[in-house]
Every structure is written in structure tokens, then in C-alpha cells.
């Protein structure tokens, strides 16, 4: 740990270093920047109890941020399948990436932070069903709860201990939908039209709900509101399509799209354009991250930890008396960054390494025998080298350097290589948060209404 990632900049002997870092490094940077921006976005609501953006606006800037993260997830997770198209291993890798950080912060909130700040006597706190229900329901992911008895009840944004978790069920549902598409062959050249069809269907349904009268027209699926689920799934599907089709990745086009978005009026058309422009831009900028801005992976790999820990950190600071949004940002951002980095080092990285035990026996033997990583192992579930090469060529526009997109299976950024399971696309974190809608988890009806639609 601490050394620079191998091949950053794709330097070759006798040549000048390339201008751009590996895409995985660019995505890691974008996620970390986004995680810190989310802390800023939460600061004003948490000290005031008010919306940051008027809910009647058809274009919500916070939605645009989340769409970018969903697009990166769709792009990278599809690459994970291309690197190792095995249904069981793909599913287990998703579980090992998504659950451990979320469970660790949920257990900490319920068993450590909660007893320290609750307004209830400790005996009543531990005897209350919502205390244990918070952990159990969050473990179920689709049954998330945000209320812990007596915790942060006097804060301006009361009733939500960790609102940031609300996008995780949507990420899980997006994974499941992609898993089904990939089982049907969507990653293969002849069947990749399935991903394009899924994108079209999602767009049609999403636009229909967007034009339907009334709030929350789509209702909810357990703890998951349907309307934002569809909107973010469109962005996720755009990322998938951009991974499967050789769409040119032009920084000029991406920048022009964002400038056009900034100039457009508030409308449903602008809202839809935001999804397209932001999704395309994050993929392009991830592939054009300056090589000179490369840093040790530990510095930027902790974005998921920042994501899941920042909200309770901010709520705790507000409880301690911080009432200014800028002071809250200045205190919470460095604390969340340190905690997120520790989460990466001691929770995420160790659990990610468990995925290497899923490698078929022959792949392990080949590695021990000194077979170069990235060579076909011949084991079940591993695509032949020729097929993997074809898939790689399909996803890069002419003249692009495909080595930064579809490299051989490696470890996450700046970790030592162990076994050929991780693809470069595995270096990803779940998407970033908005404060969730209330879902009847012990908060009164008014509080539940106040939760809906916020950061």
C-alpha cells in the first residue's frame, strides 16, 4: 500500500508517459469528489431542517449527482462481468462489495453511537424493538430503516440517523436487473441489443411517470421509492450501454453537453437531458483523468466509506451544537474522509479479498505455477481470451487505448495482485446519497412527510 498503481499513465520504455491515468483511477477520483460534494449538499438541510432545492423544481441538481454515480456503476459492473462472466461469482462479488460497509456503520450506530446520544434510558433503548429492527431491516437492504429510538430527535433534521443509505437498495435492484440481462447474453456482441432495449423501456416508463400528476406517483417497493429508482436506473443503463457499445468518448462533447444543461430552462426536457449529459460526462471524464493527478489508491478508494459514515457524523456534530452549514462542512468533511479511508483499509479491502477464494482450482494452480495474470485460465466461467479481446474492442472507440479499459483481472487500486479474479472494472463504490423518504419506521407521519424528496 502507498505505492503508485502499476501502469498509471500506461508508460512504456522509451516513450513519454500518456496524459491520462487508468479509467479505474479516474472513476475513484470522481467518486471521492462526489462523496465530499454530498457532505456539502447535506450541510444546509441538517442545520436548518429545510430543503436545499425547492421540491417543485423539475430539475433537481442532487439527482444529477446521483445519476453520475449510477452511470459509473453500470459501466464498471458490466466490465466486471466481461472480465469474469460467471453468475455465482458475479453475485457474490456484488454482495461482498455492498453489504460489509453498510452493516458496519449500522451496527456502530445502533450499538455504539445510539447508546451515547439517545434521550432514552439505556435499559429502554436496548429493550425497544426499533433499536434491533434498525440493524435487522438494514441487513435486508430492501427494508431499510432510518429511525433509532431517541437518537437525533432534537436535531433540525429529526428522525433520520443515516439518510445516506437510501440509495443502496436501488443499487441492489440495478445489480439484479443487470444480472438477468447478462444471463440472457447481453454482454455478447449478438445479444447486446438487449441492454439497449432495456434502456429504451426504462426511459419510456420513467418519462411517463415524470408527466403523471401528483407526487410519488409510482409509489414504493418496500423501502424503495419507484420514481427515483426508475430515474437512476436509466442512468445505470446508460452506463451499461456505454460499456457494451463503441460510443466515442469525447471530452468536448461531454463538456458541451453539461454547458447546454446549465443553459436550459427548468423543464421535464431539461431533467431528461441532465440524465443523458451527466451519465455520458462521468464516463468520459473517468477515462480522461490526468495522469499527473494520480495518487496512491488508498487516498481515493474510501469514497464508499465517506458515503455511509458522513451523515451520522454530521448529525452528531449538529447535536453537539454546530449550527452553521459551513462550519459543519469544514468539520465533517475531514472526519468523514479519515473514517472512510479507515473503512476501506479495515472493512472493504479485507472483505473484497474474500472474493479470491471463488477462483476455480485450475486458476489457483496456474497462478502458483507462475502463469501470467490475465492469461485465460480455462476454468469454468472464464471467457476465452479471444472473446474477452473482442468485447474489449467493442467498448473502445477507434484510436483509443483499450488497456486502460479492459485490463487483465487485477486487484483494486494499489493493492498487491493475488489471484486473477478482480477486473479493473471492480474498483467501484456504490452510489452516493440523498436524504431518504420516510417509510414508516417509527417516525411520526409529519416527520415521514418531511423526509420525502430531500438530500
Residue pairs with C-beta under 8 A, 6 or more apart in sequence:
1 296
1 297
1 298
1 345
1 414
1 415
2 296
2 298
2 414
3 296
3 414
4 294
4 295
4 296
4 414
5 22
5 25
5 294
5 296
5 297
5 413
5 414
7 22
7 403
7 407
8 21
8 22
8 25
8 291
8 294
9 17
9 18
9 19
9 20
9 21
9 291
9 294
10 17
10 18
10 22
10 401
10 403
10 404
11 17
11 18
17 291
18 291
18 401
19 290
19 291
20 26
20 287
20 288
20 289
20 290
20 291
20 404
21 289
21 290
21 291
21 293
21 294
21 404
22 404
22 407
22 424
23 286
23 287
23 289
23 404
23 405
23 424
24 76
24 413
24 424
24 425
24 427
25 289
25 294
25 297
25 300
25 413
26 285
26 286
26 287
26 288
26 289
27 72
27 76
27 282
27 286
27 427
27 428
28 297
28 300
28 301
28 303
28 413
28 427
29 289
29 293
29 300
30 68
30 72
30 282
30 285
30 286
30 289
31 69
31 72
31 300
31 303
31 304
31 428
31 429
31 432
32 300
32 302
32 303
32 306
34 65
34 68
34 69
34 303
34 432
35 303
35 306
35 307
35 310
35 336
35 340
35 432
36 306
36 333
36 337
37 65
38 65
38 164
38 307
38 310
38 432
38 433
38 455
39 306
39 310
39 314
39 329
39 332
39 333
39 336
40 329
40 333
41 52
41 62
41 65
41 455
42 163
42 164
42 310
42 311
42 314
42 433
42 435
42 455
43 314
43 325
43 326
43 328
43 329
43 332
44 50
44 52
44 325
45 51
45 52
45 157
45 435
45 454
45 455
46 155
46 156
46 157
46 314
46 315
46 318
46 328
47 156
47 318
47 322
47 323
47 324
47 325
47 328
48 156
48 325
49 156
49 157
49 158
49 450
51 453
51 454
52 62
52 454
52 455
53 60
53 61
53 62
55 453
57 266
58 266
58 267
58 268
58 270
58 271
59 266
59 267
59 270
59 271
59 274
60 271
62 434
62 455
63 228
63 231
63 271
63 274
63 434
64 274
64 275
64 278
65 278
65 432
66 167
66 232
66 235
66 431
66 432
66 433
66 434
67 231
67 232
67 234
67 235
67 274
67 275
67 278
67 279
68 235
68 278
68 279
68 281
68 282
69 282
69 430
69 431
69 432
70 170
70 171
70 174
70 232
70 233
70 235
70 236
70 239
70 279
70 431
71 235
71 236
71 238
71 239
71 242
71 278
71 279
71 280
71 282
71 283
72 239
72 282
72 283
72 286
72 428
73 171
73 174
73 236
73 239
73 428
73 430
73 431
74 174
74 178
74 235
74 236
74 237
74 238
74 239
74 240
74 242
74 243
75 239
75 240
75 242
75 243
75 283
75 286
75 425
76 239
76 243
76 425
76 426
76 427
76 428
77 94
77 175
77 178
77 240
77 425
77 428
78 178
78 182
78 187
78 239
78 240
78 243
78 244
78 425
79 243
79 395
79 405
79 406
79 423
79 424
79 425
80 90
80 93
80 423
80 425
80 426
81 90
81 178
81 182
81 187
82 187
82 243
82 383
82 388
82 391
82 392
82 406
82 423
82 425
83 383
83 388
83 406
83 409
83 422
83 423
83 424
83 425
83 426
84 90
84 381
84 382
84 383
84 409
84 421
84 423
85 182
85 187
85 381
85 382
85 383
86 380
86 381
86 382
87 179
87 182
87 183
87 381
88 358
88 381
89 355
89 358
89 381
89 421
90 179
90 182
91 179
92 355
92 358
93 355
93 358
93 421
93 426
94 172
94 175
94 179
96 351
96 352
96 354
96 355
97 348
97 351
97 352
97 426
97 428
97 430
98 141
98 168
98 171
98 172
98 175
98 430
99 139
99 141
100 347
100 348
100 351
101 304
101 305
101 308
101 343
101 347
101 348
102 138
102 141
102 165
102 168
102 308
103 135
103 138
103 139
104 343
104 347
105 162
105 308
105 309
105 312
105 343
106 134
106 135
106 138
106 139
106 162
106 165
107 135
109 134
109 148
109 151
109 161
109 162
109 312
110 131
110 132
110 134
110 135
110 148
111 135
113 151
113 312
113 316
114 125
114 131
114 148
114 149
114 150
114 151
114 161
115 122
115 125
115 126
117 151
117 152
117 316
117 319
118 125
118 148
118 149
118 150
118 151
119 150
119 153
119 154
120 128
120 149
120 150
124 149
125 131
125 149
125 150
128 149
130 145
130 147
130 148
130 149
130 441
130 442
131 148
131 149
133 145
133 441
134 145
134 147
134 148
134 161
134 441
137 143
137 144
137 145
137 223
137 441
138 144
138 145
138 165
141 168
141 169
141 172
142 169
142 172
142 173
142 221
142 222
142 223
142 224
143 222
143 223
144 165
144 166
144 168
144 169
144 223
144 436
144 439
145 223
145 439
145 441
145 442
146 159
146 160
146 161
146 162
146 163
146 165
146 166
146 436
146 438
146 439
146 441
146 443
146 451
147 159
147 160
147 161
147 441
147 442
147 443
148 161
149 442
151 161
152 158
152 159
152 160
152 161
152 315
152 318
152 319
153 159
154 319
155 315
155 318
155 319
156 318
157 163
157 315
157 318
157 435
158 443
158 447
159 438
159 443
159 444
159 447
159 448
159 450
159 451
160 311
160 315
160 435
160 436
160 443
160 451
161 311
161 312
161 315
162 308
162 311
162 312
163 311
163 433
163 434
163 435
163 436
163 451
163 454
164 307
164 308
164 310
164 311
164 432
164 433
164 435
165 308
165 433
165 436
166 223
166 433
166 434
166 435
166 436
166 437
167 232
167 430
167 431
167 432
167 433
167 434
168 430
169 222
169 223
169 224
170 224
170 228
170 229
170 232
170 233
170 431
171 430
171 431
173 221
173 224
173 229
173 233
174 232
174 233
174 236
177 198
177 233
178 236
178 240
181 194
181 195
181 198
181 240
184 191
184 194
185 191
185 194
186 192
186 194
186 195
186 198
186 240
186 244
187 244
187 391
188 391
189 390
189 391
189 394
192 244
192 245
192 394
195 237
195 240
195 241
195 244
196 241
196 245
198 237
198 240
199 234
199 237
199 238
199 240
199 241
202 230
202 233
202 234
202 237
203 234
203 272
205 230
206 227
206 230
206 231
206 233
206 234
207 268
207 272
209 217
209 218
209 226
209 227
209 230
210 227
210 231
210 268
210 271
210 272
211 268
215 452
215 453
216 225
216 227
216 437
216 452
217 227
218 225
218 226
218 227
218 229
218 230
219 225
219 226
220 226
220 437
220 439
221 229
223 436
223 439
225 437
225 452
231 275
232 431
234 275
235 275
235 278
235 279
238 275
238 276
238 279
238 280
239 279
239 283
241 247
242 279
242 280
242 283
242 395
243 395
244 394
244 395
245 394
245 395
246 393
246 394
246 395
246 396
246 397
246 398
247 397
248 397
249 283
249 284
249 287
249 288
249 397
249 400
250 284
251 284
251 285
251 288
253 280
253 284
254 277
254 280
254 281
254 284
254 285
255 281
257 273
257 276
257 277
257 280
257 281
258 277
258 278
258 281
260 273
260 277
261 270
261 273
261 274
261 277
261 278
264 270
264 273
287 400
287 404
287 405
296 414
297 412
297 413
297 414
297 415
298 341
298 344
298 345
298 414
299 341
300 413
301 341
301 344
301 348
301 349
301 412
301 413
301 414
301 427
302 337
302 340
302 341
302 342
302 343
302 344
302 345
302 348
303 340
303 429
303 432
304 340
304 343
304 344
304 348
304 429
304 430
305 339
305 340
305 341
305 342
305 343
305 344
305 347
305 348
306 336
306 337
306 339
306 340
307 340
307 429
307 430
307 432
307 433
308 343
309 336
309 339
309 340
309 343
310 332
310 333
310 336
310 340
311 433
311 435
313 332
313 335
313 336
313 339
314 328
314 332
314 336
317 328
317 331
317 332
318 328
322 328
322 331
349 412
349 415
352 412
352 422
352 426
353 418
355 421
355 422
356 418
356 419
356 421
358 421
359 379
359 419
359 420
359 421
360 377
360 379
360 380
360 381
360 382
361 379
362 377
362 378
362 379
363 377
363 379
363 382
363 419
363 420
363 421
364 419
366 375
366 377
367 373
367 419
367 420
371 377
373 408
373 409
373 410
373 417
373 420
374 407
374 408
374 409
374 410
374 420
375 385
375 408
376 382
376 383
376 384
376 385
376 388
377 420
383 391
388 406
391 406
392 402
392 405
392 406
393 402
395 402
395 405
395 406
396 402
396 405
396 406
404 424
405 424
406 423
406 424
407 423
407 424
408 420
408 423
409 420
409 421
409 422
409 423
410 417
410 422
410 423
410 424
411 417
411 418
411 422
412 422
412 426
412 427
413 427
433 455
434 454
434 455
435 451
435 454
435 455
436 451
437 448
437 451
437 452
437 453
438 447
438 448
438 449
438 450
438 451
438 452
439 448
440 448
443 451
